[in-house]
Amino acid sequence: MILVTSFTFITTFAKAGGFKTSQNELGGEDKIVILFDEAHSQTINSSLMKKALDTINSSENYEVYVNNKPLSFTNLFGVDILIIPNPSNTSTFSSNERLAVENFVTTLNGSLFLLSNPVNLSSPYSGTASSLNSLLQTLEISQLLGFTGGVHTNVIVDPVLVKNEPFSYILVNRSNFRDLTFINEPENVDSLLVYSCSLRGSIPAIVATANLTAYVLNADHEASGANAEPVWLQKHIVGNDTRILLCGSTIMFSDLNVTGTDKSWYETENNGILWKNLIEWLAHKTPIIELEEEDKLPRMDLLIIIISSVMFGITILFRYKIKALEEEPISVVLERMREKKKETIEEKPKIKKKKKKRKRR
């Protein structure tokens, strides 16, 4: 396996074992391998995701590789997490690529992270829905979750809770999350700046929404569909705990600067912390499972040993005292008892009795 400290463009590599089960030569757990795809004309590529990817790659738990070739059975073998950021509107996934991704998820139990972008036809970073949705259709989960739109996505706007104009830069906080794992583990997320398209699907898939004051505009800037609390983050678990995440924004984790500021999207609010939490969930490191209730109870075998030890100690002490009394002459014991009684009497306070006055006749 190739070890990387910076991003390496590769076509194939292998890693022994499956997800979270392979062992290195020293008997420890191997690093989790992440493949970042930029083979589909992504305009937000590894160069514009450098802060986010460097954060992962600098961890002792992960190794990041960048893929610039069509996805295949070969270059997905040995991968634990596959990240596919927003493909261009002109790029599609071939049938072979879709089958390779299906095999990666259903057979190799790999985790999948799909990210789109909000629609902005005047921007090179405008979002696409159809190519990413084709992967979900192949996985037969497109009814449960997916990106809204066709070739183009839409955009969530909120004229009330915004950082600054445009209205599509939305402030959200902890109250917008249905699944608290993503904002509690391993680090707390308090606030985020979101610039996203909306997602569609079932209620159980919802992780985070926009605010009640938010609504959705399509590529023609027309209000689109039901707009109550548009969804921008979804999750799904397939079969044997295979994990899938959908996010309506690649931009919010990028090195691009937020309009009107000198901060990147990744560095704004807690966007960078959320990114790390999402990767930890995909890596099966969260949620952190608490002990089962029966494990929290005291072990009965230890309890019996403790009680027996205490009883044994009391018995030995009692026998020692009896033996000591038996060895003393009776005259010494009686003298000690008299002295004790005398001390008790002397300690009692003296109570003066009031004389009763005799009544005169």
Backbone hydrogen bonds, N-H to C=O, Kabsch-Sander energy under -0.5 kcal/mol:
donor,donor_aa,acceptor,acceptor_aa,energy
10,I,8,T,-0.5
10,I,66,V,-1.7
19,F,108,L,-0.5
21,T,18,G,-1.7
22,S,18,G,-1.1
24,N,28,G,-3.0
27,G,24,N,-1.8
30,D,22,S,-1.5
32,I,61,N,-3.3
34,I,63,E,-3.0
35,L,81,I,-2.8
36,F,34,I,-0.6
36,F,65,Y,-3.0
37,D,35,L,-0.6
37,D,83,I,-2.9
38,E,67,N,-2.6
45,N,43,T,-1.1
48,L,45,N,-0.7
49,M,45,N,-0.6
50,K,47,S,-0.6
53,L,49,M,-2.7
54,D,50,K,-3.1
55,T,51,K,-2.0
56,I,52,A,-1.3
57,N,53,L,-2.9
58,S,54,D,-2.1
59,S,56,I,-1.5
62,Y,59,S,-0.8
63,E,32,I,-2.2
65,Y,34,I,-2.8
66,V,8,T,-1.7
67,N,36,F,-2.7
68,N,10,I,-0.8
76,L,72,S,-1.0
77,F,73,F,-0.6
77,F,74,T,-0.8
79,V,76,L,-1.7
80,D,33,V,-2.2
81,I,33,V,-2.1
82,L,111,S,-2.8
83,I,35,L,-2.8
83,I,81,I,-0.5
84,I,82,L,-0.5
84,I,113,F,-3.0
88,S,40,H,-1.9
91,S,88,S,-1.3
94,S,92,T,-0.5
98,R,94,S,-2.4
99,L,95,S,-2.2
100,A,96,N,-2.1
101,V,97,E,-2.4
102,E,98,R,-2.3
103,N,99,L,-2.5
104,F,100,A,-2.1
105,V,101,V,-2.2
106,T,102,E,-3.0
107,T,103,N,-1.9
108,L,103,N,-2.1
110,G,104,F,-2.8
111,S,80,D,-3.0
112,L,243,R,-2.4
113,F,82,L,-2.8
114,L,245,L,-2.6
115,L,84,I,-2.3
116,S,247,C,-2.2
119,V,154,N,-1.6
123,S,120,N,-2.7
126,S,123,S,-1.2
127,G,118,P,-1.4
129,A,150,G,-1.0
129,A,151,V,-0.7
130,S,150,G,-2.2
133,N,129,A,-2.6
134,S,130,S,-1.6
135,L,131,S,-0.8
135,L,132,L,-0.7
136,L,132,L,-1.3
137,Q,133,N,-2.1
138,T,134,S,-1.8
139,L,135,L,-1.7
140,E,137,Q,-1.1
141,I,136,L,-2.5
142,S,136,L,-0.7
144,L,141,I,-1.5
145,L,141,I,-1.5
146,G,200,R,-1.3
148,T,198,S,-1.9
150,G,152,H,-1.1
153,T,127,G,-1.1
155,V,217,L,-2.4
156,I,196,S,-2.6
157,V,215,Y,-3.0
158,D,167,F,-2.2
162,V,160,V,-1.3
163,K,169,Y,-1.8
169,Y,166,P,-1.9
170,I,168,S,-1.1
170,I,194,V,-2.9
171,L,161,L,-1.9
172,V,170,I,-0.5
172,V,192,L,-2.1
174,R,190,D,-0.9
176,N,173,N,-1.9
177,F,174,R,-1.7
178,R,207,V,-2.9
179,D,207,V,-1.2
180,L,178,R,-0.7
182,F,179,D,-0.9
183,I,180,L,-1.1
184,N,180,L,-1.1
184,N,181,T,-0.6
185,E,181,T,-2.2
189,V,183,I,-2.3
192,L,172,V,-2.5
194,V,170,I,-3.2
194,V,192,L,-0.6
197,C,248,G,-1.8
199,L,231,V,-2.3
200,R,146,G,-2.6
202,S,144,L,-2.4
205,A,202,S,-0.9
206,I,203,I,-1.9
207,V,233,L,-2.7
208,A,233,L,-1.6
209,T,176,N,-2.2
210,A,230,P,-2.9
214,A,211,N,-1.7
215,Y,157,V,-2.6
217,L,155,V,-2.7
218,N,222,E,-2.6
221,H,218,N,-2.2
224,S,216,V,-2.2
225,G,223,A,-0.5
231,V,199,L,-0.6
232,W,208,A,-1.9
233,L,208,A,-1.4
234,Q,246,L,-2.6
235,K,205,A,-2.3
236,H,244,I,-2.0
238,V,236,H,-0.5
238,V,242,T,-3.2
241,D,239,G,-2.3
242,T,238,V,-2.6
244,I,236,H,-2.6
245,L,112,L,-2.6
246,L,234,Q,-2.3
247,C,114,L,-2.2
248,G,232,W,-2.4
250,T,116,S,-0.9
253,F,250,T,-1.7
254,S,251,I,-2.3
255,D,48,L,-3.0
258,V,263,K,-2.6
261,T,258,V,-2.2
265,W,256,L,-2.3
266,Y,254,S,-2.1
268,T,264,S,-0.8
268,T,265,W,-0.9
270,N,191,S,-2.0
271,N,268,T,-2.3
272,G,266,Y,-1.0
274,L,270,N,-2.3
275,W,271,N,-2.1
276,K,272,G,-1.8
277,N,273,I,-2.4
278,L,274,L,-2.6
279,I,275,W,-2.0
280,E,276,K,-2.2
281,W,277,N,-1.9
282,L,278,L,-2.3
283,A,279,I,-1.8
284,H,281,W,-1.8
285,K,280,E,-2.6
286,T,280,E,-0.8
289,I,287,P,-0.7
295,D,292,E,-0.7
296,K,292,E,-1.2
296,K,293,E,-0.5
297,L,293,E,-0.9
303,L,299,R,-1.9
304,I,300,M,-2.4
305,I,301,D,-1.8
306,I,302,L,-2.2
307,I,303,L,-2.3
308,S,304,I,-2.5
309,S,305,I,-2.2
310,V,306,I,-2.1
311,M,307,I,-2.4
312,F,308,S,-2.4
313,G,309,S,-2.1
314,I,310,V,-2.2
315,T,311,M,-2.2
316,I,312,F,-2.2
317,L,313,G,-2.2
318,F,314,I,-2.4
319,R,315,T,-2.4
320,Y,316,I,-2.0
321,K,317,L,-2.0
322,I,318,F,-2.1
323,K,319,R,-2.3
324,A,320,Y,-2.1
325,L,321,K,-2.0
326,E,322,I,-2.3
327,E,323,K,-1.6
328,E,324,A,-0.7
328,E,325,L,-0.7
332,V,329,P,-0.5
333,V,329,P,-1.6
334,L,330,I,-2.5
335,E,331,S,-2.0
336,R,332,V,-2.1
337,M,333,V,-1.9
338,R,334,L,-2.0
339,E,335,E,-2.2
340,K,336,R,-2.1
341,K,337,M,-2.0
342,K,338,R,-2.3
343,E,339,E,-2.3
344,T,340,K,-1.9
345,I,341,K,-1.9
346,E,342,K,-2.1
347,E,343,E,-1.5
348,K,344,T,-0.7
348,K,345,I,-0.8
352,K,350,K,-0.6
